[in-house]
């Protein structure tokens, strides 16, 4: 779904982030939720005696893709599962899917993506080892003058065959996209910094992605965002389980996790009222520590949120302060201008 098709909504903090996502349309392909000329398959309508095997194999393999951060944003398994397990939900609702979409979630694809993830981890570990390995003081070193031509020759991003900034692979079946906005560059840097990905940090240290003429696969960029979201959730679980952390720290972690979950909803442009976020913050504080009277300074909470989300922006609207993400402001302004006849 393109960004222009998203709905700009004022987020009601009383509503869980999962409820802001459009519900799954069981009349469309479960895996892509798009209409196309390709025929939809329904294992439940098969005449074979093992017709449920199609649902069972899909239900078994989707959680593994979720662990790798390889599921599309609309495919939240906890929302599909109605309490009796993923297999029961697929069978009950007569899940449909395109054959081409189903092939993307096969055991072969899982093995390939797992191997790729392990390779990235090995490369990151190797980079850390190289950085930590001390040089031999007895070995003479010659200072080499770096020229622009040397940089262009050594830089894989400016090679004759363009490769993806994230996976170092050429275009292949997926086209490569060029980085054209500083907003994307800033968001990638934020994610890489949070994940402490030394391999990507080393690349970004040479300049911004636009100057480097970086290119990327859409799936690799999505995987980076999913890895950051999974990291934040894991950090939140560890953070919440620690009794030594203060109540304010735990509640702030919950608040940022909620905002991140709302941000991942694919078909909306979220706008938050600072007063609503403050009330949610206070409510969680009272739930965590009801014996203490807590107060929260709105300006300090706003500054803390803006510090945590570098691409978040605050705008005054009368007495209210609205918070929105920079990459969504362009779409909202374009839509407002197109609907204003004056």
C-alpha positions in Angstrom: 0.0 0.0 0.0 1.4 3.3 -1.0 1.9 6.0 1.6 -0.7 8.3 0.0 -3.3 5.6 0.6 -2.8 5.7 4.4 -5.3 7.3 6.7 -4.1 10.1 9.0 -5.7 9.4 12.4 -5.4 10.9 15.8 -4.4 7.9 18.0 -6.7 7.0 20.9 -4.2 5.8 23.5 -7.0 3.7 25.1 -7.0 1.5 22.0 -4.3 -1.2 21.8 -1.9 -0.8 18.8 -3.1 -4.2 17.5 -6.7 -2.9 17.1 -5.5 0.0 14.9 -4.4 -2.5 12.2 -7.1 -3.3 9.7 -8.6 -6.7 10.4 -7.5 -9.6 8.1 -9.9 -10.0 5.1 -10.4 -13.7 4.9 -11.8 -13.4 1.3 -8.4 -12.2 0.1 -5.0 -13.9 0.1 -4.0 -14.2 3.7 -0.3 -13.7 2.9 -0.5 -10.5 0.8 -4.1 -9.2 1.3 -4.1 -8.0 -2.3 -6.4 -8.6 -5.3 -4.8 -10.0 -8.4 -5.6 -12.1 -11.4 -4.0 -15.1 -9.8 -6.3 -17.9 -8.6 -6.8 -18.3 -4.9 -6.3 -21.7 -3.3 -8.3 -23.0 -0.4 -7.1 -26.3 1.2 -10.4 -26.6 3.0 -12.2 -27.2 -0.3 -9.8 -29.9 -1.5 -11.2 -33.4 -2.1 -8.1 -35.0 -0.7 -8.3 -37.0 2.5 -5.4 -35.0 4.0 -6.9 -31.6 2.9 -6.0 -30.0 6.3 -2.3 -30.7 5.7 -2.0 -27.4 3.8 -3.2 -25.4 6.8 -1.1 -27.4 9.2 2.1 -26.9 7.3 1.5 -23.2 7.0 0.6 -22.9 10.7 3.8 -24.7 11.6 6.1 -22.6 9.5 4.8 -19.0 9.9 6.1 -18.7 13.5 9.6 -19.5 12.3 9.4 -16.7 9.7 8.1 -14.4 12.5 11.2 -15.1 14.6 13.3 -14.0 11.7 11.3 -10.8 11.2 10.2 -11.9 7.7 6.4 -11.6 8.0 4.6 -8.7 6.4 3.2 -6.1 8.8 -0.4 -7.1 8.4 0.3 -10.7 9.2 0.3 -10.5 13.1 0.0 -14.1 14.2 -1.3 -13.1 17.7 -4.2 -11.4 16.0 -5.1 -14.3 13.7 -4.9 -16.8 16.5 -8.4 -16.9 18.1 -7.3 -18.9 21.2 -7.3 -22.4 19.8 -4.1 -22.1 17.8 -3.1 -20.8 14.4 -4.0 -24.0 12.6 -7.6 -23.9 14.0 -8.0 -20.3 13.0 -6.8 -20.9 9.4 -9.2 -23.9 9.1 -12.2 -22.2 10.8 -11.9 -19.1 8.5 -11.1 -21.0 5.3 -7.9 -19.2 4.7 -7.1 -18.5 1.1 -3.7 -17.8 -0.5 -2.0 -17.4 -3.9 0.3 -20.2 -4.9 3.1 -17.7 -5.6 2.6 -16.2 -2.1 2.6 -19.6 -0.4 5.9 -20.5 -2.1 7.5 -17.6 -0.3 6.8 -19.3 3.0 8.2 -22.7 2.3 10.8 -24.8 4.1 13.3 -24.0 1.4 12.8 -20.2 1.8 13.0 -20.5 5.5 16.3 -22.3 5.3 17.6 -19.7 2.8 16.6 -16.8 5.0 17.9 -18.5 8.2 21.3 -19.0 6.5 21.3 -15.4 5.4 20.6 -14.2 8.9 23.4 -16.4 10.3 25.7 -15.0 7.6 25.0 -11.5 8.7 25.6 -12.4 12.3 28.9 -14.0 11.4 30.0 -10.9 9.4 29.1 -8.6 12.3 31.1 -10.8 14.7 34.0 -10.8 12.3 33.9 -7.0 12.1 33.9 -6.8 15.9 36.9 -9.1 16.1 38.8 -7.1 13.5 38.1 -3.9 15.4 39.1 -5.4 18.7 42.3 -7.0 17.4 45.3 -5.0 18.5 48.0 -4.2 15.9 51.6 -5.4 16.3 53.7 -2.5 17.6 56.8 -4.0 16.0 55.3 -4.0 12.5 56.1 -0.7 10.7 53.1 1.0 9.2 53.1 3.3 6.2 50.6 6.1 6.1 48.7 5.8 2.8 47.2 8.8 1.2 43.5 8.3 0.3 42.2 9.8 -2.9 38.7 10.1 -4.3 39.5 7.5 -7.0 40.6 5.0 -4.4 37.4 5.5 -2.4 35.3 5.1 -5.6 37.1 1.9 -6.5 37.0 0.3 -3.0 33.4 1.3 -2.3 31.1 -1.6 -3.1 28.2 0.8 -3.4 29.8 2.4 -6.4 30.8 -0.9 -8.1 29.9 -1.5 -11.7 27.2 -4.0 -10.6 25.1 -2.2 -7.9 24.5 -4.2 -4.8 22.0 -3.9 -1.9 23.4 -1.8 1.0 22.0 -4.3 3.6 22.7 -7.7 2.1 25.5 -6.9 -0.5 23.6 -8.9 -3.2 22.7 -7.6 -6.7 19.2 -6.9 -7.8 18.3 -10.5 -8.8 14.5 -11.1 -8.7 14.0 -8.0 -6.6 14.7 -4.5 -8.0 17.1 -2.2 -6.2 15.8 1.2 -5.1 17.9 4.3 -4.6 17.9 6.3 -1.4 16.6 9.8 -2.3 15.5 11.3 1.1 17.4 12.2 4.2 14.4 10.9 6.2 15.2 7.3 5.1 18.9 7.8 5.8 18.1 9.1 9.4 15.7 6.2 10.1 18.2 3.6 8.9 20.9 5.2 11.0 18.5 5.1 14.0 17.7 1.4 13.5 21.4 0.4 13.0 22.4 2.3 16.1 19.7 0.7 18.2 20.7 -2.8 16.9 24.4 -2.0 17.2 25.0 -3.6 13.8 28.8 -2.9 13.4 28.9 -3.9 9.7 26.2 -1.3 8.7 27.6 1.3 11.2 31.0 1.0 9.4 29.3 1.6 6.0 27.4 4.6 7.4 30.5 6.1 8.9 31.8 7.0 5.4 28.8 9.4 4.8 25.1 9.5 4.3 23.3 7.0 2.1 22.4 9.6 -0.5 26.0 10.7 -1.0 27.1 7.0 -1.1 24.4 6.4 -3.8 23.2 3.5 -1.7 20.6 1.1 -3.1 18.5 -1.4 -1.3 15.9 -4.2 -1.7 12.5 -3.3 -0.2 12.5 -6.6 1.7 15.9 -5.9 3.2 14.7 -2.5 4.5 11.6 -4.1 5.9 13.7 -6.8 7.6 15.8 -4.0 9.2 12.7 -2.3 10.6 11.3 -5.7 11.9 14.6 -6.5 13.6 14.5 -3.1 15.3 10.9 -3.8 16.5 11.8 -7.3 17.7 14.8 -5.9 19.5 12.7 -3.3 21.3 10.1 -5.8 22.4 12.8 -8.1 23.7 14.5 -5.2 25.5 11.1 -4.2 26.9 10.6 -7.7 28.3 14.0 -7.8 29.9 13.5 -4.2 31.2 10.1 -5.0 32.7 11.3 -8.2 34.4 14.1 -6.4 36.3 13.0 -5.4 39.8 15.9 -3.0 40.2 14.6 -0.6 37.5 12.5 2.4 38.6 8.8 2.7 37.9 9.3 5.6 35.6 11.8 3.7 33.5 9.5 0.7 33.1 6.5 2.9 32.2 8.6 4.9 29.6 9.7 1.6 28.0 6.0 0.6 27.8 5.1 3.9 26.3 7.8 3.8 23.6 6.9 0.2 22.8 3.3 1.2 22.4 4.2 4.1 20.0 6.5 1.8 18.0 3.7 -0.8 17.7 1.3 1.9 16.5 3.9 3.1 14.0 4.1 -0.3 12.4 0.4 -0.4 11.5 0.7 -0.3 7.7 -2.4 1.6 6.6 -2.5 4.6 9.0 -0.5 7.8 9.6 -0.5 8.1 13.4 -0.7 11.4 15.2 -0.4 11.5 19.0 -1.7 14.1 21.4 0.9 14.8 24.1 -1.8 15.1 26.8 -3.1 11.6 25.9 0.4 10.1 26.1 0.9 11.8 29.4 -2.4 10.4 30.7 -1.5 6.9 29.5 1.9 7.3 31.2 0.3 8.3 34.5 -2.2 5.5 34.3 0.5 2.9 33.9 2.5 4.5 36.8 -0.6 4.2 39.1 -1.1 0.5 38.0 2.6 -0.2 38.7 2.9 1.7 42.0 -0.6 2.6 43.3 0.7 3.6 46.8 2.7 6.6 45.4 1.3 9.9 44.0 3.0 10.5 40.7 3.3 13.7 38.6 4.7 14.0 35.1 6.0 17.2 33.5 4.5 17.4 30.0 7.5 19.3 28.5 10.0 16.8 30.0 8.0 13.9 28.7 7.9 15.5 25.2 11.7 16.1 25.2 12.3 12.5 26.3 10.1 11.1 23.5 11.8 13.4 20.9 15.1 12.2 22.2 14.1 8.5 21.9 12.6 8.9 18.4 14.9 11.2 16.4 12.5 11.4 13.5 9.5 12.5 15.7 8.4 16.1 15.4 6.2 18.2 17.8 3.7 20.7 16.5 1.5 23.1 18.5 -2.2 23.1 17.8 -3.7 25.7 20.1 -3.4 24.3 23.6 -2.5 20.9 22.3 0.9 19.5 21.3 0.7 17.0 18.4 3.5 14.4 17.8 4.0 12.8 14.4 6.8 11.1 12.6 8.7 13.0 10.0 8.4 10.5 7.2 4.6 10.7 7.4 4.3 14.5 7.4 4.7 14.8 3.7 1.9 12.5 2.9 -0.4 14.2 5.3 0.4 17.7 3.9 -0.1 16.5 0.3 -3.5 15.1 1.2 -4.5 18.2 3.0 -3.5 20.4 0.1 -5.3 18.3 -2.5 -8.5 18.4 -0.5 -8.4 22.2 0.0 -9.9 24.0 -3.0 -8.5 27.3 -1.9 
